Amino acid sequence: MVKVRSGLVSNSSTSSFIVSAAGEDALRVTVTLQVDLRDYLGDGAIVRSLAELDEWVDDHCWDDAKGEAWYQRAVAALAEGRIVVCGELGYHGDAFEQESHRRGLRELLEGSGVEVVRFDGD
C-alpha cells in the first residue's frame, strides 16, 4: 500500500503527483512555460550601454573576450538599441534550465524576439 501525505511536506526535494490518462502513450505531453529571463541573472547583469558591457566583461570574462564573436554581436545589439542580458542557466535547475541544455537555448527562444548572443550549452 502506498501512503500519501496530504498537506505541506517539509524537508523534501520532490513533490508527489497522481494523474490519470487514457494510456501510457498519453503520458507524453507538451507544455508551454512562460519564463522571465531576469530570474536567471545570477551573477549577471542587464546591460544597456557599451560602457556597462565593457565593465561586465572586464569583471567576469577572460582577458581576450572582447575579441570574441559573441562580444561583437553584443556590441551590435546595443548599437541597434537592444539590451543585452548576461545570465546563467544551471544544469540541474528548473524545467526551463534543463530543457535549455537538452534542446539548446536558441531552439527554446526561437520566435520570441530574444536573440541568443552566446550560450555555453550549445
Biopython code that builds the backbone (N, CA, C, O; Angstrom):
import numpy as np
from Bio.PDB.StructureBuilder import StructureBuilder

atoms = [
    (1, "MET", "N", (0.841, -1.182, 0.000)),
    (1, "MET", "CA", (0.000, 0.000, 0.000)),
    (1, "MET", "C", (0.884, 1.242, 0.000)),
    (1, "MET", "O", (1.846, 1.342, 0.762)),
    (2, "VAL", "N", (0.538, 2.175, -0.863)),
    (2, "VAL", "CA", (1.248, 3.447, -0.942)),
    (2, "VAL", "C", (0.596, 4.412, 0.033)),
    (2, "VAL", "O", (-0.625, 4.567, 0.050)),
    (3, "LYS", "N", (1.419, 5.054, 0.839)),
    (3, "LYS", "CA", (0.907, 6.053, 1.769)),
    (3, "LYS", "C", (1.150, 7.422, 1.167)),
    (3, "LYS", "O", (2.246, 7.697, 0.679)),
    (4, "VAL", "N", (0.161, 8.273, 1.193)),
    (4, "VAL", "CA", (0.247, 9.613, 0.651)),
    (4, "VAL", "C", (0.033, 10.593, 1.782)),
    (4, "VAL", "O", (-0.965, 10.524, 2.499)),
    (5, "ARG", "N", (0.975, 11.505, 1.936)),
    (5, "ARG", "CA", (0.848, 12.537, 2.968)),
    (5, "ARG", "C", (0.134, 13.720, 2.352)),
    (5, "ARG", "O", (0.542, 14.203, 1.295)),
    (6, "SER", "N", (-0.903, 14.188, 2.975)),
    (6, "SER", "CA", (-1.591, 15.380, 2.479)),
    (6, "SER", "C", (-1.103, 16.579, 3.266)),
    (6, "SER", "O", (-0.656, 16.453, 4.406)),
    (7, "GLY", "N", (-1.193, 17.725, 2.650)),
    (7, "GLY", "CA", (-0.726, 18.937, 3.301)),
    (7, "GLY", "C", (0.723, 19.209, 2.952)),
    (7, "GLY", "O", (1.280, 18.575, 2.055)),
    (8, "LEU", "N", (1.330, 20.135, 3.646)),
    (8, "LEU", "CA", (2.701, 20.565, 3.382)),
    (8, "LEU", "C", (3.696, 19.487, 3.774)),
    (8, "LEU", "O", (3.662, 18.973, 4.891)),
    (9, "VAL", "N", (4.578, 19.151, 2.851)),
    (9, "VAL", "CA", (5.657, 18.206, 3.131)),
    (9, "VAL", "C", (6.933, 19.024, 3.266)),
    (9, "VAL", "O", (7.345, 19.693, 2.318)),
    (10, "SER", "N", (7.559, 18.976, 4.431)),
    (10, "SER", "CA", (8.775, 19.757, 4.634)),
    (10, "SER", "C", (9.997, 18.866, 4.445)),
    (10, "SER", "O", (9.903, 17.639, 4.488)),
    (11, "ASN", "N", (11.128, 19.498, 4.239)),
    (11, "ASN", "CA", (12.398, 18.811, 4.043)),
    (11, "ASN", "C", (12.334, 17.807, 2.900)),
    (11, "ASN", "O", (12.890, 16.714, 3.002)),
    (12, "SER", "N", (11.673, 18.164, 1.837)),
    (12, "SER", "CA", (11.542, 17.263, 0.708)),
    (12, "SER", "C", (12.057, 17.942, -0.553)),
    (12, "SER", "O", (11.828, 19.132, -0.766)),
    (13, "SER", "N", (12.752, 17.180, -1.381)),
    (13, "SER", "CA", (13.238, 17.742, -2.637)),
    (13, "SER", "C", (12.382, 17.293, -3.812)),
    (13, "SER", "O", (12.692, 17.606, -4.961)),
    (14, "THR", "N", (11.311, 16.566, -3.533)),
    (14, "THR", "CA", (10.397, 16.129, -4.583)),
    (14, "THR", "C", (8.965, 16.396, -4.168)),
    (14, "THR", "O", (8.673, 16.599, -2.989)),
    (15, "SER", "N", (8.078, 16.394, -5.147)),
    (15, "SER", "CA", (6.647, 16.527, -4.898)),
    (15, "SER", "C", (5.947, 15.353, -5.562)),
    (15, "SER", "O", (6.179, 15.068, -6.737)),
    (16, "SER", "N", (5.111, 14.691, -4.829)),
    (16, "SER", "CA", (4.366, 13.562, -5.375)),
    (16, "SER", "C", (3.255, 14.055, -6.288)),
    (16, "SER", "O", (2.754, 15.167, -6.125)),
    (17, "PHE", "N", (2.872, 13.219, -7.254)),
    (17, "PHE", "CA", (1.707, 13.546, -8.057)),
    (17, "PHE", "C", (0.998, 12.264, -8.449)),
    (17, "PHE", "O", (1.597, 11.189, -8.489)),
    (18, "ILE", "N", (-0.277, 12.396, -8.734)),
    (18, "ILE", "CA", (-1.103, 11.299, -9.208)),
    (18, "ILE", "C", (-1.909, 11.845, -10.366)),
    (18, "ILE", "O", (-2.584, 12.865, -10.226)),
    (19, "VAL", "N", (-1.848, 11.174, -11.522)),
    (19, "VAL", "CA", (-2.590, 11.606, -12.703)),
    (19, "VAL", "C", (-3.307, 10.401, -13.296)),
    (19, "VAL", "O", (-3.001, 9.256, -12.963)),
    (20, "SER", "N", (-4.252, 10.668, -14.165)),
    (20, "SER", "CA", (-4.860, 9.584, -14.937)),
    (20, "SER", "C", (-4.728, 9.933, -16.405)),
    (20, "SER", "O", (-4.678, 11.107, -16.771)),
    (21, "ALA", "N", (-4.671, 8.906, -17.251)),
    (21, "ALA", "CA", (-4.519, 9.120, -18.698)),
    (21, "ALA", "C", (-5.193, 7.968, -19.426)),
    (21, "ALA", "O", (-5.437, 6.911, -18.843)),
    (22, "ALA", "N", (-5.488, 8.174, -20.687)),
    (22, "ALA", "CA", (-6.141, 7.148, -21.490)),
    (22, "ALA", "C", (-5.227, 5.935, -21.670)),
    (22, "ALA", "O", (-5.717, 4.827, -21.889)),
    (23, "GLY", "N", (-3.939, 6.121, -21.585)),
    (23, "GLY", "CA", (-2.958, 5.052, -21.734)),
    (23, "GLY", "C", (-1.576, 5.634, -21.609)),
    (23, "GLY", "O", (-1.424, 6.846, -21.460)),
    (24, "GLU", "N", (-0.561, 4.788, -21.668)),
    (24, "GLU", "CA", (0.810, 5.270, -21.483)),
    (24, "GLU", "C", (1.254, 6.236, -22.573)),
    (24, "GLU", "O", (2.044, 7.142, -22.308)),
    (25, "ASP", "N", (0.753, 6.055, -23.805)),
    (25, "ASP", "CA", (1.116, 6.977, -24.883)),
    (25, "ASP", "C", (0.668, 8.403, -24.581)),
    (25, "ASP", "O", (1.288, 9.360, -25.044)),
    (26, "ALA", "N", (-0.395, 8.547, -23.812)),
    (26, "ALA", "CA", (-0.926, 9.872, -23.475)),
    (26, "ALA", "C", (-0.103, 10.567, -22.395)),
    (26, "ALA", "O", (-0.365, 11.730, -22.086)),
    (27, "LEU", "N", (0.879, 9.893, -21.818)),
    (27, "LEU", "CA", (1.688, 10.498, -20.761)),
    (27, "LEU", "C", (2.776, 11.420, -21.305)),
    (27, "LEU", "O", (3.364, 12.192, -20.548)),
    (28, "ARG", "N", (3.048, 11.349, -22.600)),
    (28, "ARG", "CA", (3.991, 12.285, -23.221)),
    (28, "ARG", "C", (3.186, 13.519, -23.600)),
    (28, "ARG", "O", (2.372, 13.479, -24.523)),
    (29, "VAL", "N", (3.416, 14.609, -22.890)),
    (29, "VAL", "CA", (2.626, 15.820, -23.068)),
    (29, "VAL", "C", (3.528, 16.976, -23.493)),
    (29, "VAL", "O", (4.735, 16.963, -23.250)),
    (30, "THR", "N", (2.929, 17.955, -24.119)),
    (30, "THR", "CA", (3.627, 19.180, -24.482)),
    (30, "THR", "C", (3.137, 20.274, -23.549)),
    (30, "THR", "O", (1.933, 20.472, -23.387)),
    (31, "VAL", "N", (4.076, 20.981, -22.938)),
    (31, "VAL", "CA", (3.715, 22.082, -22.050)),
    (31, "VAL", "C", (4.403, 23.355, -22.545)),
    (31, "VAL", "O", (5.472, 23.298, -23.154)),
    (32, "THR", "N", (3.799, 24.464, -22.287)),
    (32, "THR", "CA", (4.369, 25.754, -22.628)),
    (32, "THR", "C", (4.678, 26.473, -21.325)),
    (32, "THR", "O", (3.813, 26.608, -20.460)),
    (33, "LEU", "N", (5.912, 26.931, -21.190)),
    (33, "LEU", "CA", (6.327, 27.653, -19.990)),
    (33, "LEU", "C", (6.559, 29.118, -20.327)),
    (33, "LEU", "O", (7.165, 29.442, -21.349)),
    (34, "GLN", "N", (6.085, 29.978, -19.482)),
    (34, "GLN", "CA", (6.429, 31.388, -19.618)),
    (34, "GLN", "C", (7.482, 31.678, -18.557)),
    (34, "GLN", "O", (7.250, 31.465, -17.367)),
    (35, "VAL", "N", (8.632, 32.161, -18.991)),
    (35, "VAL", "CA", (9.705, 32.467, -18.050)),
    (35, "VAL", "C", (10.120, 33.918, -18.205)),
    (35, "VAL", "O", (9.981, 34.510, -19.275)),
    (36, "ASP", "N", (10.625, 34.471, -17.133)),
    (36, "ASP", "CA", (11.183, 35.817, -17.144)),
    (36, "ASP", "C", (12.694, 35.651, -17.051)),
    (36, "ASP", "O", (13.210, 35.244, -16.009)),
    (37, "LEU", "N", (13.398, 35.956, -18.114)),
    (37, "LEU", "CA", (14.841, 35.741, -18.146)),
    (37, "LEU", "C", (15.579, 36.547, -17.078)),
    (37, "LEU", "O", (16.724, 36.236, -16.751)),
    (38, "ARG", "N", (14.942, 37.566, -16.539)),
    (38, "ARG", "CA", (15.563, 38.313, -15.433)),
    (38, "ARG", "C", (15.720, 37.441, -14.197)),
    (38, "ARG", "O", (16.550, 37.731, -13.336)),
    (39, "ASP", "N", (14.924, 36.364, -14.098)),
    (39, "ASP", "CA", (15.030, 35.445, -12.968)),
    (39, "ASP", "C", (16.296, 34.596, -13.035)),
    (39, "ASP", "O", (16.627, 33.902, -12.074)),
    (40, "TYR", "N", (17.006, 34.645, -14.162)),
    (40, "TYR", "CA", (18.198, 33.824, -14.368)),
    (40, "TYR", "C", (19.465, 34.669, -14.458)),
    (40, "TYR", "O", (20.448, 34.246, -15.067)),
    (41, "LEU", "N", (19.451, 35.846, -13.864)),
    (41, "LEU", "CA", (20.631, 36.711, -13.914)),
    (41, "LEU", "C", (21.802, 36.125, -13.136)),
    (41, "LEU", "O", (22.946, 36.228, -13.580)),
    (42, "GLY", "N", (21.543, 35.517, -11.994)),
    (42, "GLY", "CA", (22.645, 35.008, -11.176)),
    (42, "GLY", "C", (23.613, 36.134, -10.884)),
    (42, "GLY", "O", (23.242, 37.139, -10.276)),
    (43, "ASP", "N", (24.849, 35.970, -11.314)),
    (43, "ASP", "CA", (25.876, 36.998, -11.135)),
    (43, "ASP", "C", (25.966, 37.876, -12.381)),
    (43, "ASP", "O", (26.960, 38.570, -12.593)),
    (44, "GLY", "N", (24.924, 37.839, -13.194)),
    (44, "GLY", "CA", (24.919, 38.569, -14.452)),
    (44, "GLY", "C", (24.412, 39.985, -14.317)),
    (44, "GLY", "O", (24.442, 40.576, -13.237)),
    (45, "ALA", "N", (23.942, 40.524, -15.439)),
    (45, "ALA", "CA", (23.503, 41.914, -15.460)),
    (45, "ALA", "C", (22.612, 42.163, -16.668)),
    (45, "ALA", "O", (22.649, 41.422, -17.650)),
    (46, "ILE", "N", (21.820, 43.208, -16.580)),
    (46, "ILE", "CA", (21.108, 43.737, -17.739)),
    (46, "ILE", "C", (21.927, 44.942, -18.202)),
    (46, "ILE", "O", (22.089, 45.918, -17.471)),
    (47, "VAL", "N", (22.437, 44.852, -19.423)),
    (47, "VAL", "CA", (23.376, 45.837, -19.949)),
    (47, "VAL", "C", (22.650, 46.718, -20.958)),
    (47, "VAL", "O", (21.977, 46.225, -21.863)),
    (48, "ARG", "N", (22.797, 48.034, -20.787)),
    (48, "ARG", "CA", (22.106, 48.985, -21.660)),
    (48, "ARG", "C", (23.056, 49.864, -22.469)),
    (48, "ARG", "O", (22.616, 50.649, -23.309)),
    (49, "SER", "N", (24.357, 49.733, -22.216)),
    (49, "SER", "CA", (25.323, 50.584, -22.928)),
    (49, "SER", "C", (26.638, 49.826, -23.125)),
    (49, "SER", "O", (26.900, 48.823, -22.462)),
    (50, "LEU", "N", (27.449, 50.324, -24.041)),
    (50, "LEU", "CA", (28.750, 49.722, -24.285)),
    (50, "LEU", "C", (29.623, 49.816, -23.035)),
    (50, "LEU", "O", (30.377, 48.889, -22.738)),
    (51, "ALA", "N", (29.529, 50.919, -22.305)),
    (51, "ALA", "CA", (30.331, 51.071, -21.078)),
    (51, "ALA", "C", (29.935, 50.008, -20.052)),
    (51, "ALA", "O", (30.801, 49.425, -19.399)),
    (52, "GLU", "N", (28.636, 49.753, -19.906)),
    (52, "GLU", "CA", (28.181, 48.708, -18.976)),
    (52, "GLU", "C", (28.647, 47.331, -19.435)),
    (52, "GLU", "O", (29.049, 46.506, -18.615)),
    (53, "LEU", "N", (28.596, 47.076, -20.748)),
    (53, "LEU", "CA", (29.056, 45.800, -21.279)),
    (53, "LEU", "C", (30.543, 45.619, -20.992)),
    (53, "LEU", "O", (30.961, 44.562, -20.520)),
    (54, "ASP", "N", (31.332, 46.635, -21.272)),
    (54, "ASP", "CA", (32.769, 46.540, -21.032)),
    (54, "ASP", "C", (33.078, 46.318, -19.556)),
    (54, "ASP", "O", (33.974, 45.544, -19.221)),
    (55, "GLU", "N", (32.355, 46.981, -18.684)),
    (55, "GLU", "CA", (32.566, 46.801, -17.246)),
    (55, "GLU", "C", (32.244, 45.359, -16.836)),
    (55, "GLU", "O", (32.988, 44.743, -16.073)),
    (56, "TRP", "N", (31.128, 44.828, -17.350)),
    (56, "TRP", "CA", (30.749, 43.460, -17.009)),
    (56, "TRP", "C", (31.770, 42.464, -17.557)),
    (56, "TRP", "O", (32.158, 41.527, -16.858)),
    (57, "VAL", "N", (32.203, 42.658, -18.790)),
    (57, "VAL", "CA", (33.192, 41.769, -19.410)),
    (57, "VAL", "C", (34.500, 41.818, -18.627)),
    (57, "VAL", "O", (35.102, 40.778, -18.357)),
    (58, "ASP", "N", (34.944, 43.021, -18.261)),
    (58, "ASP", "CA", (36.201, 43.153, -17.507)),
    (58, "ASP", "C", (36.120, 42.438, -16.159)),
    (58, "ASP", "O", (37.115, 41.883, -15.693)),
    (59, "ASP", "N", (34.951, 42.446, -15.534)),
    (59, "ASP", "CA", (34.778, 41.837, -14.215)),
    (59, "ASP", "C", (34.531, 40.333, -14.265)),
    (59, "ASP", "O", (34.846, 39.635, -13.301)),
    (60, "HIS", "N", (33.972, 39.810, -15.368)),
    (60, "HIS", "CA", (33.503, 38.428, -15.372)),
    (60, "HIS", "C", (34.097, 37.521, -16.450)),
    (60, "HIS", "O", (33.875, 36.311, -16.411)),
    (61, "CYS", "N", (34.834, 38.062, -17.396)),
    (61, "CYS", "CA", (35.273, 37.253, -18.537)),
    (61, "CYS", "C", (36.793, 37.185, -18.626)),
    (61, "CYS", "O", (37.511, 37.897, -17.924)),
    (62, "TRP", "N", (37.254, 36.318, -19.499)),
    (62, "TRP", "CA", (38.667, 36.150, -19.753)),
    (62, "TRP", "C", (39.217, 37.375, -20.474)),
    (62, "TRP", "O", (38.462, 38.181, -21.019)),
    (63, "ASP", "N", (40.528, 37.504, -20.470)),
    (63, "ASP", "CA", (41.192, 38.708, -20.979)),
    (63, "ASP", "C", (40.901, 39.004, -22.444)),
    (63, "ASP", "O", (40.789, 40.171, -22.821)),
    (64, "ASP", "N", (40.777, 37.973, -23.279)),
    (64, "ASP", "CA", (40.586, 38.224, -24.709)),
    (64, "ASP", "C", (39.118, 38.160, -25.137)),
    (64, "ASP", "O", (38.833, 38.016, -26.326)),
    (65, "ALA", "N", (38.196, 38.261, -24.200)),
    (65, "ALA", "CA", (36.760, 38.141, -24.508)),
    (65, "ALA", "C", (36.301, 39.201, -25.514)),
    (65, "ALA", "O", (35.414, 38.939, -26.326)),
    (66, "LYS", "N", (36.888, 40.372, -25.464)),
    (66, "LYS", "CA", (36.448, 41.432, -26.370)),
    (66, "LYS", "C", (36.813, 41.149, -27.821)),
    (66, "LYS", "O", (36.336, 41.840, -28.722)),
    (67, "GLY", "N", (37.636, 40.162, -28.058)),
    (67, "GLY", "CA", (37.964, 39.746, -29.412)),
    (67, "GLY", "C", (37.070, 38.618, -29.918)),
    (67, "GLY", "O", (37.187, 38.207, -31.073)),
    (68, "GLU", "N", (36.188, 38.119, -29.073)),
    (68, "GLU", "CA", (35.310, 37.008, -29.432)),
    (68, "GLU", "C", (34.117, 37.493, -30.262)),
    (68, "GLU", "O", (33.700, 38.646, -30.155)),
    (69, "ALA", "N", (33.579, 36.598, -31.085)),
    (69, "ALA", "CA", (32.440, 36.932, -31.952)),
    (69, "ALA", "C", (31.202, 37.309, -31.134)),
    (69, "ALA", "O", (30.440, 38.184, -31.545)),
    (70, "TRP", "N", (30.991, 36.661, -29.982)),
    (70, "TRP", "CA", (29.802, 36.966, -29.187)),
    (70, "TRP", "C", (29.853, 38.412, -28.678)),
    (70, "TRP", "O", (28.821, 39.077, -28.587)),
    (71, "TYR", "N", (31.063, 38.898, -28.346)),
    (71, "TYR", "CA", (31.199, 40.275, -27.872)),
    (71, "TYR", "C", (30.790, 41.244, -28.980)),
    (71, "TYR", "O", (30.082, 42.219, -28.729)),
    (72, "GLN", "N", (31.237, 40.971, -30.204)),
    (72, "GLN", "CA", (30.877, 41.819, -31.334)),
    (72, "GLN", "C", (29.361, 41.794, -31.578)),
    (72, "GLN", "O", (28.771, 42.818, -31.920)),
    (73, "ARG", "N", (28.736, 40.632, -31.404)),
    (73, "ARG", "CA", (27.271, 40.542, -31.553)),
    (73, "ARG", "C", (26.566, 41.343, -30.459)),
    (73, "ARG", "O", (25.538, 41.969, -30.716)),
    (74, "ALA", "N", (27.107, 41.327, -29.250)),
    (74, "ALA", "CA", (26.525, 42.108, -28.154)),
    (74, "ALA", "C", (26.663, 43.608, -28.426)),
    (74, "ALA", "O", (25.727, 44.370, -28.189)),
    (75, "VAL", "N", (27.814, 44.025, -28.917)),
    (75, "VAL", "CA", (28.038, 45.433, -29.267)),
    (75, "VAL", "C", (27.049, 45.858, -30.361)),
    (75, "VAL", "O", (26.462, 46.937, -30.288)),
    (76, "ALA", "N", (26.872, 45.006, -31.370)),
    (76, "ALA", "CA", (25.940, 45.318, -32.459)),
    (76, "ALA", "C", (24.502, 45.413, -31.937)),
    (76, "ALA", "O", (23.743, 46.285, -32.360)),
    (77, "ALA", "N", (24.135, 44.528, -31.030)),
    (77, "ALA", "CA", (22.783, 44.581, -30.458)),
    (77, "ALA", "C", (22.566, 45.888, -29.707)),
    (77, "ALA", "O", (21.510, 46.507, -29.834)),
    (78, "LEU", "N", (23.548, 46.311, -28.931)),
    (78, "LEU", "CA", (23.444, 47.587, -28.210)),
    (78, "LEU", "C", (23.331, 48.751, -29.192)),
    (78, "LEU", "O", (22.564, 49.685, -28.958)),
    (79, "ALA", "N", (24.083, 48.701, -30.281)),
    (79, "ALA", "CA", (24.037, 49.761, -31.286)),
    (79, "ALA", "C", (22.669, 49.842, -31.950)),
    (79, "ALA", "O", (22.265, 50.904, -32.423)),
    (80, "GLU", "N", (21.950, 48.704, -31.986)),
    (80, "GLU", "CA", (20.593, 48.665, -32.546)),
    (80, "GLU", "C", (19.535, 49.115, -31.539)),
    (80, "GLU", "O", (18.345, 49.131, -31.851)),
    (81, "GLY", "N", (19.976, 49.483, -30.320)),
    (81, "GLY", "CA", (19.039, 49.929, -29.297)),
    (81, "GLY", "C", (18.465, 48.799, -28.452)),
    (81, "GLY", "O", (17.530, 49.015, -27.681)),
    (82, "ARG", "N", (19.015, 47.602, -28.588)),
    (82, "ARG", "CA", (18.560, 46.463, -27.806)),
    (82, "ARG", "C", (19.300, 46.443, -26.472)),
    (82, "ARG", "O", (20.330, 47.101, -26.327)),
    (83, "ILE", "N", (18.791, 45.700, -25.505)),
    (83, "ILE", "CA", (19.525, 45.457, -24.270)),
    (83, "ILE", "C", (20.211, 44.106, -24.403)),
    (83, "ILE", "O", (19.824, 43.283, -25.233)),
    (84, "VAL", "N", (21.222, 43.886, -23.591)),
    (84, "VAL", "CA", (21.939, 42.620, -23.553)),
    (84, "VAL", "C", (21.836, 42.088, -22.131)),
    (84, "VAL", "O", (22.133, 42.799, -21.172)),
    (85, "VAL", "N", (21.418, 40.844, -22.002)),
    (85, "VAL", "CA", (21.273, 40.223, -20.690)),
    (85, "VAL", "C", (22.343, 39.161, -20.535)),
    (85, "VAL", "O", (22.458, 38.251, -21.356)),
    (86, "CYS", "N", (23.119, 39.286, -19.478)),
    (86, "CYS", "CA", (24.152, 38.304, -19.158)),
    (86, "CYS", "C", (23.644, 37.510, -17.963)),
    (86, "CYS", "O", (23.555, 38.041, -16.856)),
    (87, "GLY", "N", (23.316, 36.261, -18.178)),
    (87, "GLY", "CA", (22.747, 35.444, -17.118)),
    (87, "GLY", "C", (23.375, 34.077, -17.072)),
    (87, "GLY", "O", (24.399, 33.829, -17.708)),
    (88, "GLU", "N", (22.752, 33.179, -16.309)),
    (88, "GLU", "CA", (23.274, 31.824, -16.196)),
    (88, "GLU", "C", (22.127, 30.839, -16.010)),
    (88, "GLU", "O", (21.129, 31.130, -15.351)),
    (89, "LEU", "N", (22.301, 29.665, -16.612)),
    (89, "LEU", "CA", (21.306, 28.599, -16.510)),
    (89, "LEU", "C", (21.993, 27.361, -15.967)),
    (89, "LEU", "O", (22.987, 26.900, -16.529)),
    (90, "GLY", "N", (21.469, 26.821, -14.877)),
    (90, "GLY", "CA", (22.057, 25.636, -14.265)),
    (90, "GLY", "C", (21.695, 24.367, -15.028)),
    (90, "GLY", "O", (20.705, 24.328, -15.759)),
    (91, "TYR", "N", (22.501, 23.345, -14.849)),
    (91, "TYR", "CA", (22.241, 22.056, -15.495)),
    (91, "TYR", "C", (21.186, 21.261, -14.742)),
    (91, "TYR", "O", (20.533, 20.396, -15.326)),
    (92, "HIS", "N", (21.010, 21.538, -13.461)),
    (92, "HIS", "CA", (20.086, 20.758, -12.636)),
    (92, "HIS", "C", (19.012, 21.650, -12.024)),
    (92, "HIS", "O", (18.479, 21.344, -10.957)),
    (93, "GLY", "N", (18.702, 22.732, -12.688)),
    (93, "GLY", "CA", (17.720, 23.681, -12.164)),
    (93, "GLY", "C", (16.308, 23.322, -12.559)),
    (93, "GLY", "O", (15.949, 22.146, -12.631)),
    (94, "ASP", "N", (15.514, 24.335, -12.812)),
    (94, "ASP", "CA", (14.101, 24.123, -13.144)),
    (94, "ASP", "C", (13.957, 23.572, -14.558)),
    (94, "ASP", "O", (14.948, 23.343, -15.251)),
    (95, "ALA", "N", (12.732, 23.367, -14.970)),
    (95, "ALA", "CA", (12.448, 22.754, -16.276)),
    (95, "ALA", "C", (13.036, 23.566, -17.428)),
    (95, "ALA", "O", (13.571, 22.990, -18.376)),
    (96, "PHE", "N", (12.944, 24.900, -17.359)),
    (96, "PHE", "CA", (13.495, 25.739, -18.425)),
    (96, "PHE", "C", (15.008, 25.569, -18.527)),
    (96, "PHE", "O", (15.551, 25.433, -19.624)),
    (97, "GLU", "N", (15.680, 25.576, -17.389)),
    (97, "GLU", "CA", (17.131, 25.416, -17.398)),
    (97, "GLU", "C", (17.535, 24.058, -17.986)),
    (97, "GLU", "O", (18.430, 23.982, -18.828)),
    (98, "GLN", "N", (16.885, 23.012, -17.544)),
    (98, "GLN", "CA", (17.225, 21.679, -18.032)),
    (98, "GLN", "C", (16.931, 21.542, -19.524)),
    (98, "GLN", "O", (17.724, 20.959, -20.263)),
    (99, "GLU", "N", (15.808, 22.072, -19.961)),
    (99, "GLU", "CA", (15.450, 21.967, -21.374)),
    (99, "GLU", "C", (16.373, 22.811, -22.244)),
    (99, "GLU", "O", (16.622, 22.458, -23.397)),
    (100, "SER", "N", (16.888, 23.924, -21.709)),
    (100, "SER", "CA", (17.821, 24.750, -22.486)),
    (100, "SER", "C", (19.106, 23.985, -22.771)),
    (100, "SER", "O", (19.726, 24.176, -23.817)),
    (101, "HIS", "N", (19.504, 23.132, -21.854)),
    (101, "HIS", "CA", (20.712, 22.336, -22.073)),
    (101, "HIS", "C", (20.419, 21.105, -22.935)),
    (101, "HIS", "O", (21.292, 20.627, -23.658)),
    (102, "ARG", "N", (19.211, 20.605, -22.855)),
    (102, "ARG", "CA", (18.858, 19.430, -23.641)),
    (102, "ARG", "C", (18.636, 19.784, -25.108)),
    (102, "ARG", "O", (19.176, 19.128, -25.999)),
    (103, "ARG", "N", (17.837, 20.830, -25.356)),
    (103, "ARG", "CA", (17.476, 21.200, -26.734)),
    (103, "ARG", "C", (18.267, 22.367, -27.278)),
    (103, "ARG", "O", (18.386, 22.528, -28.492)),
    (104, "GLY", "N", (18.809, 23.183, -26.390)),
    (104, "GLY", "CA", (19.531, 24.379, -26.820)),
    (104, "GLY", "C", (18.686, 25.622, -26.595)),
    (104, "GLY", "O", (17.482, 25.628, -26.854)),
    (105, "LEU", "N", (19.327, 26.663, -26.114)),
    (105, "LEU", "CA", (18.626, 27.906, -25.817)),
    (105, "LEU", "C", (18.075, 28.553, -27.080)),
    (105, "LEU", "O", (16.985, 29.125, -27.060)),
    (106, "ARG", "N", (18.816, 28.467, -28.171)),
    (106, "ARG", "CA", (18.341, 29.059, -29.433)),
    (106, "ARG", "C", (16.996, 28.464, -29.839)),
    (106, "ARG", "O", (16.079, 29.188, -30.225)),
    (107, "GLU", "N", (16.887, 27.150, -29.751)),
    (107, "GLU", "CA", (15.630, 26.499, -30.125)),
    (107, "GLU", "C", (14.492, 26.908, -29.193)),
    (107, "GLU", "O", (13.372, 27.142, -29.647)),
    (108, "LEU", "N", (14.772, 26.993, -27.900)),
    (108, "LEU", "CA", (13.718, 27.362, -26.952)),
    (108, "LEU", "C", (13.220, 28.788, -27.163)),
    (108, "LEU", "O", (12.035, 29.064, -26.980)),
    (109, "LEU", "N", (14.114, 29.693, -27.543)),
    (109, "LEU", "CA", (13.746, 31.105, -27.682)),
    (109, "LEU", "C", (13.344, 31.485, -29.107)),
    (109, "LEU", "O", (13.015, 32.640, -29.379)),
    (110, "GLU", "N", (13.374, 30.513, -30.006)),
    (110, "GLU", "CA", (13.029, 30.780, -31.405)),
    (110, "GLU", "C", (11.643, 31.417, -31.507)),
    (110, "GLU", "O", (10.673, 30.920, -30.935)),
    (111, "GLY", "N", (11.572, 32.515, -32.239)),
    (111, "GLY", "CA", (10.305, 33.205, -32.455)),
    (111, "GLY", "C", (9.874, 34.104, -31.307)),
    (111, "GLY", "O", (8.794, 34.693, -31.365)),
    (112, "SER", "N", (10.694, 34.225, -30.262)),
    (112, "SER", "CA", (10.314, 35.025, -29.091)),
    (112, "SER", "C", (10.714, 36.492, -29.210)),
    (112, "SER", "O", (10.230, 37.332, -28.451)),
    (113, "GLY", "N", (11.598, 36.803, -30.162)),
    (113, "GLY", "CA", (12.122, 38.166, -30.242)),
    (113, "GLY", "C", (13.387, 38.353, -29.420)),
    (113, "GLY", "O", (14.007, 39.416, -29.466)),
    (114, "VAL", "N", (13.776, 37.323, -28.664)),
    (114, "VAL", "CA", (15.003, 37.346, -27.905)),
    (114, "VAL", "C", (16.039, 36.571, -28.694)),
    (114, "VAL", "O", (15.817, 35.416, -29.057)),
    (115, "GLU", "N", (17.177, 37.208, -28.961)),
    (115, "GLU", "CA", (18.233, 36.587, -29.771)),
    (115, "GLU", "C", (19.355, 36.103, -28.863)),
    (115, "GLU", "O", (19.780, 36.833, -27.967)),
    (116, "VAL", "N", (19.833, 34.906, -29.075)),
    (116, "VAL", "CA", (20.939, 34.360, -28.303)),
    (116, "VAL", "C", (22.243, 34.903, -28.868)),
    (116, "VAL", "O", (22.552, 34.700, -30.042)),
    (117, "VAL", "N", (22.994, 35.586, -28.038)),
    (117, "VAL", "CA", (24.297, 36.120, -28.423)),
    (117, "VAL", "C", (25.359, 35.054, -28.184)),
    (117, "VAL", "O", (26.268, 34.880, -28.996)),
    (118, "ARG", "N", (25.241, 34.342, -27.066)),
    (118, "ARG", "CA", (26.177, 33.281, -26.696)),
    (118, "ARG", "C", (25.504, 32.395, -25.680)),
    (118, "ARG", "O", (24.791, 32.878, -24.800)),
    (119, "PHE", "N", (25.730, 31.075, -25.796)),
    (119, "PHE", "CA", (25.241, 30.128, -24.797)),
    (119, "PHE", "C", (26.206, 28.955, -24.731)),
    (119, "PHE", "O", (26.436, 28.268, -25.726)),
    (120, "ASP", "N", (26.765, 28.736, -23.552)),
    (120, "ASP", "CA", (27.749, 27.667, -23.380)),
    (120, "ASP", "C", (27.161, 26.292, -23.651)),
    (120, "ASP", "O", (27.886, 25.370, -24.023)),
    (121, "GLY", "N", (25.856, 26.144, -23.468)),
    (121, "GLY", "CA", (25.231, 24.838, -23.620)),
    (121, "GLY", "C", (25.035, 24.397, -25.062)),
    (121, "GLY", "O", (24.699, 23.238, -25.306)),
    (122, "ASP", "N", (25.238, 25.299, -26.031)),
    (122, "ASP", "CA", (25.053, 24.931, -27.452)),
    (122, "ASP", "C", (26.278, 24.247, -27.990)),
    (122, "ASP", "O", (26.309, 23.867, -29.160)),
]
sb = StructureBuilder()
sb.init_structure("model")
sb.init_model(0)
sb.init_chain("A")
sb.init_seg("    ")
for serial, (resi, resn, name, xyz) in enumerate(atoms, 1):
    if name == "N":
        sb.init_residue(resn, " ", resi, " ")
    sb.init_atom(name, np.array(xyz, "f"), 0.0, 1.0, " ", f" {name:<3s}", serial, name[0])
structure = sb.get_structure()
